Amino acid sequence: QVQLVESGGGLVQPGGSLRLSCAGSGFTFSIYSMGWYRQAPGKQRELVAAITYGGSAKYIDSVKGRFTISRDNAKNTVTVSLQMDGLKPDDTAVYYCNIISSDGQFLNWGQGTQVTVSS
């Protein structure tokens, strides 16, 4: 059974840091790039950061220089982390991890982890 379990969110003041973690199991993650997505209230889910199996990373402009994605690969499991520094109120959202899909076919979404940036 494929599972994606996100953790590490919380309430943080502007300028603070959080480290999110995603544990994936039951799938051949090694052939996919992985991504962190977020969905803010009233907005569509967006891809924030992506990382290939080999560790090459890309970010949306609004988080470049502040967020760092990493992954640890093992047989049929993966741990994908997102180090978030210099957090801003606009980063407030529920964060999810999933594969990078070119055809819109994703794995079942996990429950996500809430990140709230507020003073």
Residue pairs with C-beta under 8 A, 6 or more apart in sequence:
1 26
2 24
2 25
2 26
2 27
2 107
2 108
3 23
3 24
3 25
3 26
3 110
4 22
4 23
4 24
4 96
4 97
4 98
4 107
4 108
4 109
4 110
5 22
5 23
5 24
5 110
5 111
6 20
6 21
6 22
6 95
6 96
6 97
6 110
6 111
6 112
6 113
7 20
7 21
7 22
7 23
7 113
8 18
8 19
8 20
8 21
8 113
9 18
9 20
9 94
9 95
9 113
9 114
9 115
9 116
10 18
10 114
10 115
10 116
11 116
11 118
12 18
12 87
12 115
12 116
12 117
13 117
13 118
13 119
14 87
14 88
14 89
14 117
14 118
14 119
15 86
15 87
16 87
16 117
17 83
17 84
17 85
17 86
17 87
18 84
18 87
18 115
19 81
19 82
19 83
19 84
20 36
20 81
20 82
20 84
20 95
20 113
20 115
21 79
21 80
21 81
21 82
22 34
22 36
22 78
22 79
22 80
22 81
22 82
22 97
22 110
23 77
23 78
23 79
24 34
24 77
24 78
24 79
24 80
24 97
24 107
25 76
25 77
26 76
27 76
27 107
28 76
29 53
29 73
29 76
29 77
29 78
29 99
30 53
30 73
30 78
31 53
32 53
32 99
32 100
33 50
33 51
33 52
33 53
33 99
33 100
34 50
34 51
34 71
34 78
34 80
34 97
34 98
34 99
34 100
35 47
35 48
35 49
35 50
35 51
35 69
35 97
35 98
35 99
35 100
36 47
36 48
36 49
36 50
36 69
36 80
36 82
36 95
36 96
36 97
37 45
37 46
37 47
37 48
37 95
37 96
37 97
37 98
38 45
38 46
38 48
38 91
38 93
38 94
38 95
38 96
38 115
39 45
39 46
39 93
39 94
39 96
39 112
40 90
40 92
40 93
41 93
43 93
45 96
46 60
47 60
47 100
48 59
48 60
48 63
48 67
48 82
48 95
49 57
49 58
49 59
49 60
49 63
49 67
49 69
49 82
50 57
50 58
50 59
50 69
50 100
51 57
51 58
51 69
51 70
51 71
51 80
53 71
53 73
55 70
55 71
57 68
57 69
57 70
59 67
59 69
62 90
63 84
63 91
65 86
66 84
66 85
66 86
66 87
67 82
67 83
67 84
67 85
68 82
68 83
68 85
69 80
69 81
69 82
69 83
70 80
70 81
70 83
71 78
71 79
71 80
71 81
72 78
72 79
72 81
80 97
82 95
84 91
84 115
87 115
87 117
88 117
89 117
89 118
90 117
91 115
91 117
92 115
92 116
92 117
92 118
93 115
94 112
94 113
94 114
94 115
95 112
95 113
95 114
95 115
96 109
96 110
96 112
96 113
97 110
98 106
98 107
98 109
99 106
99 107
